Amino acid sequence: MNKHSLKVEERKVLGKAVKTLRKSGLLPGNIYGKDVKSTAIQVSLAEFQKVHKEAGETGIVEVDLNGKKVPTLIKNIAYDYINDVPLHVDFYQVNLSEKVKAQIPIELIGEPKAVTEKLGLLLQVLNQIEVEALPADLPEKIEVNVEHLANVDDAILVENLKVSSGVEILTPKEEMVVKISEPTKEEVVETPAPAEGEEAAEGETAAAEGEEGKAAEGTAETPKEEEKK
């Protein structure tokens, strides 16, 4: 797995005052880990977003703090969901010789036969699964080919997923990843029949509108008759 590097600085600004860091393009965060004292840090938001896009939360990020480089995994990103911008990030310092647990995203490949033949709809039940492995062995994603799903109720379970020998899946094997479900029937919305008495009311309204129209026409013709006289 490729390693990614990110230079950070020790952070002195704490609490609500971190708003001033964000305004200057810095992202507040922490480095923590097993038997590791938590350290407050700050990093360029632009640089972090670039590394996060490449490494995700399963790629090893070598964090450089004051010249000391430590391997970490990106964890617990807090977002401003209105603007989709990170507000805070944690880096989990790892021991490359010790296994860690991580959530791995699932990526579906292909289009099910049942969908192309319009027999059913593809329902993705799980978007990620939990695994345990050495940090360097963590997969970036788990690809699942769904092209062979041809009938309603065809499914792929966690136990059907394939991972490398150094990766152990912790999510229960009987959990469903994807399934072909029956197509949703379109509901036909019928216009309700008018209640008793409504037809008469509508007729009276139409008649009234007709009388108003005639009255308006008569009013419009009056000046013309006077002009002829």
N, C-alpha and C positions, 0 to 999 in steps of 0.2 A: 504494500500500500504506500502511496506517495505521502511524503511528509510535507507539511506546510509551515512556513515560518511567519511569526507575527511579533513585532517589537511593541512592548508596552512600557508604561512608566508607573512608578509608585504614586498612589493617589493620596493627597492630603485633604482634599475637599470631601466632606462626608455629609450625610443627612440630606435635608431639603436643598442645601446649597449646591448639590450636584447639577441643578438646573443650569447653573452658569457654565458648567463644562459642556453640556449638550448644545448650548447656544454657540459655543466656540468650536463645534464639530468633534468633540471628544465623547466617547462612550464610557461611562463608569462600569466597573466590574470587580470581580474578586477571583483570586486563585486559591483553591482549597483542595484537599485530598485526604487520603488515609494517612493518619499520623503527620499531617502537614498543617501548620498554622495558617489560617486564612489571611491573605494579604490583599488589601484594597489596591486596585490598579485602575488606570485609564488608558484608553487606546483610541487611535484615530478611527472614527466611525466609518469612513470610506474604506480604510484598509481592512477593518474587520469584516465589512460586508463582502469585500472581494474574496477574502479567505474563507468565509463561511459559505459562500456560493460554491466554492471548489471542494471544501472539506466536509461540509454538512456537519452532522453531529456524530459521525463515526470515523472520520479521518483524524489522524494524529496531527495536532498543531503544536509546533515547537515554539513556546513562548519565551521571548528574550526579555528578561527583566534585569536591568543594570549589568548586562553582560553575562548573566547566568541563564542558561537555556534549559527549560524543562519540558518534557512531553506532556501534553494535555489533550483532553477532549472538550469540545464546546458543549456546555450544559445550561439549562434554565435561562433561556433568553426571554426577557420581559419586553413586550411590544407596546407601542402606541398604535392600537389597531385602527384608529381613524386615519393616520398617515402611513401606517405600515412601516414604522421606523423603530429599530431596537432602542430600548431605554436603559437596559442593564443586561450584563452577561456574566455568567460564571464559567471559569475554566477549571476542569477537574484534572488535577495532576495525577498521572498514572505511573505505575511501575510496569515497564515493558515485559517483565517476566511474570507478572501476575494477571490472572484473568479478570475481566470486568464485564459487567452487564450493560446492555445497551438496547435501545429500541431501533429496529431496522425497518425502513420503509419498504412496502411491497409495490412493485411495478408490474402491471398487467401487460402482456404482449399478445398481439393478434386480436381477431374478432371471432367470437364463438360462432360455430356453424348454426346453432339455434337462433342466433340474432340475425345472421345474414339471410336465413330462410324465414324470418319473421315468425318463429314458433314461440319465442320467449324473450325475456329481458335479462341482461346480466346484472346481478346484484353483488357488489363488493361489500362483504361484511367486515373484513379486517383491512386496515390500511397499513399496519405495521405489526411486527412481532418482536418479542423480547428474546435476546440470545445472550450467551456467555462465551467469551473467547479472549485470547490474548489481544491487547490493543491493536497490534499490527495485523491480526487476522480478522478483525471486524469487517464484514462486507459493507460496501457503500449502500447496497440495496439488494433485494431478493426479487429476481424476475420470475414471473409465473405465466406460462403459456396457457391461454384459455381457448385456443382455436378448436380443440377436440370436443368441447362441450356442445352436444348436439340436441339434447332433449330437456324438457322441463324437469326440474329437480336434479339434474346433473350438477355435481359440486366438486370442489377441491378443498380438502381439509389441510390443517397444519401438518399432519403426518405425511402428506404427499409432497411437501416442499423439499427441495434439494439444496443442501448447503455443503460447504467443504468440511473435511474431516475434523478440522480444528475448531469448528463452531458447533455449539450445543444450543438447540432451540428450547427455551424455557416455557413458552406459551403452550398450554395444554394441546396435545396432538389431536383431540377430537373437535377442537373449535373449527368452524367453517371460515374459509377465506373468501371464496366466491361461490355463487349459486345461480342457476338459471331459474327464473321465476316466471309464472304465467303472465302474459301481457295484460296490462290494465284495460278493462273495458271502458270505452268512452261513454260517459253518462249523457243521455239525451235529455235535454231540458225542455219540457213541454210547457206551452203557455197555458196557464190555468183558465178553465172556463169561467166566464163572468157569473157571479152569484145572482140569484133571483132578484130582479129589480134593477140590476146594474145596466141591462140592455136598454130598459126604458129610459134610465137616467142619461145613458149615452145618446139615445135618440133625441131626447129633449135638448141636450147640449148642442147636438148637431143642428137641430131646428133653430135653436136660439142663435147659433153662429150664422145660419143662413139668413135669418131675419136681420141680424146686424149688418150682414153684407148688403142686403137689399137697401137698408136704410142709408148705408154709406153711399151706395150708388145713387140713390135719390138725392142725397145732399150734394153730390158732385154734379148732378145734372141741372140743379136749380139755377146756378148762375148762367148757364147756357140759355135756358128758357127766357130768363130776364133780359139777356142780351138781345134775343130775337125780337122781344117786344120793343 
